Amino acid sequence: MSRVAFIGLGHMGGPMAANLLKAGHAVQVFDLVAAAVEQAVAQGAHAAAHAAEAVEGADVVISMLPASRHVEGLYLGEGGLLPHIAAGALVIDCSTIAPATAQKVAKAAAQRGLAMLDAPVSGGTAGAAAGTLTFIVGGEAETLERARPILSAMGKNVFHVGGSGAGQVAKLCNNMALGVIMAVTGEALALGAAHGLDPKVLSQMMAVSTGRSWATEICNPWPGVLENAPASRGYSGGFGNDLMLKDLGLAAEAAMGVGASIPLGELARNLYALNSKAGRGGLDFSSVVKLVAPES
């Protein structure tokens, strides 16, 4: 078993660290939110007073942070972590960030003798809790092989999509598609409801028809359709609207960098921006349905 430092115990990171503990790894954690650290300690983790302490003696360092600036600050900022990580250790960043940032941090890590992967995840909070996440990995193939025992403790699927930064590109492609699909699924259900259809029956039909998607089957945006979906608990938990907005912004930046056209992605970004301005930035991104069905 490995000694793992885990930094970032939010909605995703907390359950991921818990699954590492269940697999028998020794996990030392750090987060700015004391309650998150306390919960991890209750599950068997060891608390660190700061990030540098968390990585002392670690075989593997995992970070799960909100945005590019947090990742760059953690590893490369004043008092950054890289000098504190033992040479030969494996570094895995599971945050969803700009591909260029992932490449920058990986290059700096390599200069210090550290192997690094960008390994953003898909599967949401339910997948994090169940240990069924999909890891979308960028980096060297041999580094990934070293990481597989760790990743398999937290997820079910691992896709190696290319070199450093490639994992981030692939994740942004996935989330752009998800953002568009969620928005149009909400519109479809709102249209049906406006004509007197039962959104639950309509969703059940779509889930076995050509409109089938993760939005119809797992995270349905209409309250009461799926008991465990965020929509049925006031859109709490899940994947925040502002996180989807961030990812769509990153997708737009990535598209500009290579001259790609993403008209639907840009439209979706504007929809989630409007939803944020309406005061729903902290709610699950499926709350975007409220732009077209405020009573939902």
matplotlib code that plots the C-alpha trace (Angstrom):
import matplotlib.pyplot as plt

x = [0.0, 1.1, 1.5, -0.8, -1.0, -4.5, -5.0, -8.5, -11.4, -14.4, -17.5, -15.3, -12.0, -13.5, -15.1, -12.1, -9.8, -12.3, -12.0, -8.2, -8.6, -11.0, -8.4, -5.9, -3.7, -2.3, -3.7, -2.6, -4.9, -5.1, -7.9, -8.6, -12.0, -11.6, -14.8, -13.7, -10.4, -12.3, -14.5, -11.5, -9.9, -13.0, -12.7, -9.0, -7.0, -4.2, -4.5, -1.7, -1.4, -0.5, 0.0, 3.8, 3.4, 0.9, 3.4, 6.2, 7.3, 4.4, 4.8, 1.9, 0.5, -3.1, -4.7, -8.3, -8.8, -11.4, -9.4, -6.1, -5.0, -5.3, -3.3, -0.6, -0.5, -0.3, 2.6, 4.4, 3.5, 5.4, 6.1, 4.9, 4.8, 7.2, 10.4, 8.7, 7.8, 10.4, 12.2, 10.7, 7.2, 4.2, 2.0, -1.6, -3.7, -7.4, -8.6, -10.2, -8.0, -6.6, -4.4, -1.6, -1.6, -1.4, 1.6, 3.3, 3.1, 4.1, 7.2, 8.2, 7.6, 9.7, 12.6, 12.6, 12.5, 8.8, 6.4, 3.1, -0.3, -3.2, -6.2, -9.5, -12.5, -16.0, -18.8, -20.0, -20.3, -22.2, -19.3, -16.8, -18.7, -19.2, -15.6, -16.8, -15.2, -13.7, -10.2, -9.2, -5.4, -2.7, 1.0, 3.5, 2.2, 4.7, 3.7, 0.1, 1.0, 2.5, -0.7, -3.2, -3.4, -4.2, -6.7, -8.4, -9.2, -11.2, -12.6, -13.8, -12.5, -9.1, -8.5, -5.0, -5.7, -2.2, 0.7, 0.6, -2.5, -4.4, -6.5, -7.7, -8.5, -10.6, -12.3, -13.3, -14.7, -16.8, -18.1, -18.9, -21.1, -22.7, -23.4, -25.2, -27.1, -28.3, -29.6, -31.5, -32.9, -34.3, -35.8, -37.4, -39.0, -40.2, -41.8, -43.5, -44.7, -46.1, -48.3, -49.5, -47.2, -45.9, -42.1, -41.4, -43.2, -41.6, -38.2, -38.8, -39.7, -36.6, -34.4, -35.2, -35.4, -33.1, -33.1, -31.4, -28.5, -26.9, -29.3, -32.4, -31.2, -28.8, -29.1, -32.5, -33.1, -36.8, -37.7, -39.3, -38.3, -35.3, -35.3, -31.5, -30.9, -29.9, -33.1, -35.1, -33.3, -33.5, -30.6, -28.2, -24.9, -23.9, -21.8, -22.1, -23.4, -20.4, -18.0, -19.8, -19.5, -15.8, -15.3, -17.2, -15.0, -11.9, -13.4, -13.9, -10.2, -9.0, -11.1, -9.7, -6.2, -6.5, -9.1, -11.9, -15.6, -17.9, -21.2, -23.3, -20.6, -20.5, -24.3, -24.3, -21.7, -24.0, -26.9, -25.0, -23.7, -27.3, -28.2, -25.3, -26.5, -30.0, -28.4, -28.0, -24.2, -23.8, -26.6, -26.2, -25.8, -29.1, -30.8, -30.2, -33.7, -35.1, -34.2, -37.0, -39.2, -38.9, -41.6, -39.6]
y = [0.0, 3.6, 6.6, 9.2, 13.0, 14.3, 18.0, 19.3, 17.6, 19.1, 17.4, 15.2, 15.1, 14.0, 10.8, 10.0, 10.2, 8.0, 5.3, 5.4, 4.7, 1.9, 0.3, 0.3, 3.2, 5.6, 9.0, 12.3, 15.2, 19.0, 21.3, 24.9, 23.8, 22.4, 20.4, 18.6, 17.6, 16.5, 14.2, 12.6, 12.1, 10.4, 8.0, 7.2, 9.8, 11.8, 15.6, 17.9, 21.5, 22.7, 21.3, 21.0, 18.8, 16.6, 15.7, 14.8, 11.2, 10.7, 8.2, 9.7, 13.3, 13.9, 17.3, 18.1, 21.8, 24.2, 26.1, 26.7, 29.4, 27.1, 24.4, 26.7, 28.4, 25.1, 23.7, 26.8, 29.7, 31.3, 28.4, 26.0, 22.2, 20.9, 21.4, 19.6, 16.5, 13.6, 13.0, 10.0, 10.5, 10.4, 13.5, 13.3, 16.4, 15.5, 19.1, 20.4, 23.2, 24.8, 22.4, 25.0, 25.1, 21.4, 21.4, 24.2, 22.4, 19.0, 20.5, 22.1, 18.8, 16.9, 19.3, 18.2, 14.5, 14.1, 12.2, 14.0, 13.2, 15.4, 13.1, 15.0, 12.9, 12.3, 10.7, 13.4, 13.2, 9.9, 8.4, 9.8, 8.2, 4.9, 4.6, 4.4, 7.6, 7.8, 9.1, 11.0, 10.9, 13.0, 12.2, 9.4, 5.8, 4.4, 7.0, 6.0, 2.3, 3.4, 5.3, 2.5, 0.9, 4.3, 5.3, 1.9, 2.5, 5.6, 4.8, 2.2, 3.5, 4.9, 6.5, 7.5, 10.3, 11.6, 13.6, 16.3, 18.5, 16.0, 14.8, 18.4, 18.8, 15.6, 16.5, 19.9, 18.3, 15.9, 18.7, 21.0, 18.2, 17.6, 21.3, 21.5, 18.2, 19.3, 22.6, 21.1, 18.3, 20.9, 22.8, 19.6, 18.8, 22.3, 22.2, 18.9, 20.3, 23.4, 21.1, 19.2, 16.2, 14.6, 15.3, 12.0, 10.0, 12.1, 11.5, 7.7, 7.7, 9.7, 7.5, 4.5, 6.5, 8.6, 11.4, 9.2, 10.8, 11.1, 14.0, 11.9, 8.9, 10.0, 13.8, 14.7, 18.4, 18.2, 17.9, 14.6, 12.7, 11.0, 10.8, 11.0, 13.7, 17.2, 18.6, 16.6, 18.2, 21.8, 21.4, 21.1, 19.1, 17.7, 19.7, 23.4, 25.7, 28.0, 25.0, 24.1, 27.8, 27.6, 24.5, 26.0, 29.1, 26.9, 25.0, 28.4, 29.3, 26.0, 26.5, 29.9, 28.5, 26.2, 28.2, 25.7, 26.7, 25.7, 27.7, 25.4, 25.4, 29.2, 29.3, 27.0, 29.1, 32.1, 30.1, 29.0, 32.6, 33.8, 31.1, 32.3, 35.9, 34.7, 33.6, 29.9, 29.8, 27.6, 25.2, 22.1, 22.9, 21.1, 24.2, 25.8, 24.4, 27.3, 29.7, 28.2, 26.7, 28.9, 26.8, 23.6]
z = [0.0, -0.7, 1.5, -0.2, 0.4, -0.7, -1.0, -1.6, 0.1, -1.5, -2.9, -5.1, -3.2, 0.1, -1.2, -3.3, -0.3, 1.6, -1.1, -0.9, 2.9, 2.2, -0.1, 2.7, 1.7, 4.4, 3.6, 4.9, 4.1, 3.9, 3.1, 4.0, 5.3, 8.8, 8.7, 5.6, 7.3, 10.4, 8.3, 6.6, 10.0, 11.2, 8.3, 9.2, 7.5, 9.2, 9.2, 8.1, 9.4, 5.9, 2.4, 2.7, 5.8, 3.9, 1.3, 3.6, 2.9, 0.4, -2.4, -4.2, -4.1, -5.3, -5.7, -6.4, -6.6, -8.1, -10.8, -12.7, -10.4, -7.3, -8.9, -10.1, -6.8, -4.9, -6.9, -8.3, -6.1, -3.2, -0.9, -3.6, -3.0, -5.6, -3.5, -0.6, -2.6, -2.5, -5.8, -7.5, -6.1, -8.3, -8.6, -9.9, -10.3, -10.7, -11.0, -14.2, -15.3, -18.4, -20.5, -20.6, -16.8, -16.6, -19.0, -17.1, -13.8, -15.2, -16.8, -13.5, -11.8, -14.3, -13.7, -10.1, -10.9, -10.3, -12.6, -13.0, -14.6, -15.3, -14.5, -14.3, -13.5, -14.8, -12.8, -10.5, -6.7, -6.9, -8.8, -6.4, -3.4, -5.2, -6.4, -10.1, -11.5, -14.9, -15.0, -18.2, -18.1, -19.8, -19.3, -20.0, -20.4, -17.9, -15.3, -15.8, -15.1, -11.8, -11.0, -11.9, -8.4, -6.9, -9.6, -9.4, -5.8, -6.7, -10.1, -12.6, -15.9, -17.0, -20.4, -21.5, -24.1, -24.7, -23.2, -20.5, -20.8, -23.0, -20.1, -19.6, -23.3, -23.3, -20.0, -21.4, -24.5, -22.3, -20.1, -23.0, -24.4, -21.0, -20.5, -23.9, -23.3, -19.8, -21.1, -24.0, -21.9, -19.5, -22.4, -23.7, -20.4, -19.9, -23.4, -22.5, -19.2, -20.8, -23.0, -19.9, -20.1, -16.9, -16.9, -15.2, -17.9, -20.6, -19.0, -18.8, -22.5, -23.5, -21.4, -23.6, -26.8, -29.0, -26.5, -23.9, -21.9, -18.5, -18.0, -18.5, -16.5, -13.8, -13.1, -14.4, -14.1, -13.2, -9.5, -8.5, -11.6, -10.0, -6.2, -5.8, -8.4, -7.1, -8.7, -6.1, -3.2, -4.2, -6.6, -3.7, -4.0, -7.3, -9.8, -9.3, -12.0, -11.6, -12.0, -15.3, -16.3, -15.5, -17.6, -20.6, -20.3, -20.5, -23.5, -25.2, -24.5, -25.8, -28.9, -29.5, -29.1, -32.1, -34.1, -33.5, -33.7, -30.8, -31.4, -29.1, -26.4, -26.5, -26.3, -23.3, -21.6, -21.9, -20.5, -17.4, -17.0, -16.9, -14.4, -12.2, -12.4, -11.4, -8.1, -8.8, -9.2, -6.2, -7.1, -9.2, -12.9, -13.7, -12.2, -15.6, -16.4, -14.3, -17.0, -19.1, -16.3, -13.2, -11.4, -11.8]

ax = plt.figure().add_subplot(projection="3d")
ax.plot(x, y, z, "-o")
ax.set_aspect("equal")
plt.show()
